[in-house]
Amino acid sequence: MLRPPPQVKGAVTEDDIMSFLPDVNTTCRVLMALNGLSQPAINFIPLCHYKEAIFRDDAHRRLLEEVQAQLKAISDAIAERNSQLELPYLYLSPERIENSVAI
């Protein structure tokens, strides 16, 4: 909305409603940005996974494997809970979160 909401209930005209809305170009730019940001990554790498072997030390690798196992357990718990729902909530499942926007 480009203007504050009306203060008096029922006193809004169609012209008032039209003046609240942004112009077509602004709306199109916002929709294009939202569409671009909502697309899945082309080379999706899940959270806590890496293309290269970054952690070469055994202790670091064990910790990474432990975290990956915990994230898998969380994803499995979310999948189980979602199987009972009419409308599943998938957005914060670790398997659907990208590792980094910089990779």
C-alpha positions as CSV (number, residue, x, y, z in Angstrom):
1,M,0.0,0.0,0.0
2,L,1.2,3.4,-0.9
3,R,-0.9,5.3,1.6
4,P,-1.9,4.7,5.2
5,P,-5.1,2.6,5.6
6,P,-8.4,4.5,5.9
7,Q,-9.4,5.5,9.4
8,V,-13.2,5.4,8.9
9,K,-14.8,2.0,8.2
10,G,-17.0,1.9,5.1
11,A,-16.0,5.3,3.7
12,V,-13.6,4.0,1.1
13,T,-14.3,4.4,-2.6
14,E,-13.0,2.5,-5.6
15,D,-10.7,5.5,-6.4
16,D,-9.4,5.3,-2.8
17,I,-8.5,1.7,-3.2
18,M,-6.8,2.3,-6.6
19,S,-4.7,5.1,-5.0
20,F,-3.5,2.7,-2.3
21,L,-2.0,0.3,-4.9
22,P,1.4,0.7,-6.5
23,D,1.7,1.4,-10.2
24,V,1.9,-1.5,-12.7
25,N,5.7,-1.2,-13.2
26,T,6.5,-1.3,-9.5
27,T,4.2,-4.3,-9.1
28,C,5.9,-6.1,-12.0
29,R,9.4,-5.4,-10.6
30,V,8.4,-6.8,-7.2
31,L,6.8,-9.9,-8.7
32,M,9.9,-10.5,-10.9
33,A,12.2,-10.2,-7.9
34,L,10.0,-12.5,-5.8
35,N,9.9,-15.1,-8.6
36,G,13.7,-15.0,-9.0
37,L,14.3,-15.4,-5.3
38,S,11.9,-18.2,-4.9
39,Q,13.4,-20.5,-7.6
40,P,15.5,-23.4,-6.5
41,A,19.3,-23.1,-6.9
42,I,20.7,-24.7,-10.1
43,N,23.6,-26.5,-8.3
44,F,21.8,-27.1,-5.0
45,I,24.1,-28.4,-2.2
46,P,22.2,-29.3,1.1
47,L,23.2,-27.7,4.4
48,C,26.5,-29.0,5.8
49,H,27.5,-30.8,2.5
50,Y,30.4,-29.7,0.4
51,K,31.6,-30.3,-3.2
52,E,35.2,-30.8,-2.1
53,A,36.7,-32.5,0.9
54,I,37.2,-29.4,3.0
55,F,37.7,-31.2,6.2
56,R,40.7,-33.6,5.9
57,D,41.5,-34.1,9.6
58,D,39.7,-37.2,11.1
59,A,38.4,-35.3,14.0
60,H,36.8,-32.6,11.8
61,R,35.4,-35.2,9.4
62,R,33.8,-37.1,12.4
63,L,32.2,-33.9,13.6
64,L,30.9,-33.1,10.1
65,E,29.5,-36.6,9.8
66,E,27.8,-36.2,13.2
67,V,26.2,-32.9,12.3
68,Q,25.1,-34.4,9.0
69,A,23.5,-37.4,10.8
70,Q,21.7,-35.0,13.2
71,L,20.4,-32.9,10.2
72,K,19.2,-36.2,8.6
73,A,17.4,-37.1,11.8
74,I,15.7,-33.7,11.8
75,S,14.7,-34.0,8.2
76,D,13.3,-37.5,8.8
77,A,11.3,-36.3,11.8
78,I,9.9,-33.4,9.7
79,A,9.1,-35.8,6.9
80,E,7.3,-38.1,9.4
81,R,5.3,-35.2,10.9
82,N,4.5,-33.9,7.4
83,S,3.2,-37.3,6.3
84,Q,0.3,-36.7,8.9
85,L,-0.5,-33.2,7.6
86,E,-2.9,-32.3,4.9
87,L,-0.6,-29.4,3.9
88,P,3.0,-30.3,4.7
89,Y,5.5,-27.6,5.8
90,L,8.7,-28.3,4.0
91,Y,10.5,-24.9,4.1
92,L,12.8,-25.4,7.2
93,S,13.7,-29.0,6.5
94,P,17.5,-29.2,6.5
95,E,17.5,-31.2,3.3
96,R,15.8,-28.3,1.6
97,I,18.1,-25.6,2.9
98,E,21.1,-24.7,0.7
99,N,24.5,-24.9,2.3
100,S,25.5,-21.3,1.4
101,V,24.7,-18.6,-1.1
102,A,28.4,-18.1,-1.7
103,I,29.3,-21.7,-2.8
